[in-house]
Amino acid sequence: MRRMLTWAVVAIATAACSSRPRIAERDVPVRPALGTPIDRVGRPLTGNALIGLFDPDDVSDQRKEVYNRAAPVDWPQFTPDLERSLALYDGFDGTCGNQWLATRTVAPARYRALAKLLADDRLWIDSRSTVCTKFFALELAGPGGPSQGCGGRAPELDVVDIFRSLLVSGQPAGLEDGVAHDDRVSSATEFPFLAAP
């Protein structure tokens, strides 16, 4: 009996001192395998501002997770989600059809060109260019269009304002979120373009 009591005390002490947290297994999110995408780092706001916009929060959050974890081959499946949300943004200024890449005529595919571009969530960069002062430079120029810079997203650009302005009015300016710059100046020449702490 004494031996069994000793083992019980050891078991309780071991369990009490264990570094493993005591939470229900159902509350622990599944850890992604090494290499599994958990977020995208391409264009800003596409997932948060345009995916699941009309869904209840739990459905929207789940759809955003699927979007963030999708492999590039699966990105086109989000084109319909993006089209629906783009229609809402296009009407914010009271003028439908003036959004960047939207067709002027009312048609089922009015927002498809921009939805397809955004679903292909990569930053396009022209490494031959030394001028990097315009967000969406390559996309705005179009295939074979005149160079408007290197593309990508330079740290000093307010890409949120630019992106939302393009969604609402088709112009790279005009809609502001009230945040003009970061609290600290980021490097525009040294990767990874971070500000000093």
Summary of the structure (lengths in Angstrom):
residues: 197
radius of gyration: 23.7
end to end distance: 60.6
largest distance: 87.3
contacts: 444
relative contact order: 0.10
helix: 41%
strand: 1%
